[in-house]
Amino acid sequence: MNLKYALFKNMLVEDENNHMAIPQDVETYRMQDLISEMAVPGGVTRTQAAAVLESFIGVQEKLLRQGCAIQTDLYLIHPRISGTFNGPNDSFDPARHKIRFSANLGSRMKAVAAAIQTEKVKGQSRQPQPASFTDTINGGENTSATPGKVGEISGELLKFDASDALQGVFFISGAQEYRAAKYLRNTAGILSFYIPEELIAGTYRVEIRAILTGTKSIRIGTLNAMLTVA
């Protein structure tokens, strides 16, 4: 399978010939998908794969919490401290400083990137592209939403300005629409948020509305599934 891409004019520069490549129709694999890929008939079972992955991740979490760095053929992760210190006698203050992680690809991932085959396709309109919705309470995907609880949307071009009430995640039923007001994660690939508490029983269409980088008007992406509120 090739990496599909389309070319779009770079709106950040004046050169009319300056275009950039945007990947298209990229499939997203989550932990359960990786476990399924690892499990093979007569070999590693899903339970074994899940246990190994959980142990692998847990060990890294433990080491990172201890301030260690991790270097593998897949990636390099190391801690860094952000924020300004007021002179040499100042100390770490959680109110002013944050511990973050920097990550870089390892040799094997760099080799994978170099080996990817590409395929140029016709460009789709640049708009949020929600691929799936997960109700974190019951783990349901593209099926249900639990008011007041955390929901998660994965996809592409999802990031928006949360301070703008016209942008965000909207649940729509008939003429009624409800905007998620509190967001835990707001990135191009993942949105985590509290599902509006005022949702009543029924089915809802979900829209992501955002002003994308290089654009001036709101673009709308619609989840390709109706969600049920019991």
Helices and strands as residue ranges (DSSP letters): E 3-9, E 19-24, H 31-38, H 46-65, E 70-71, E 75-82, E 98-105, H 107-115, E 118-120, E 129-135, E 150-156, E 168-173, E 176-179, E 183-186, E 190-194, E 202-210, E 219-222, E 227-229
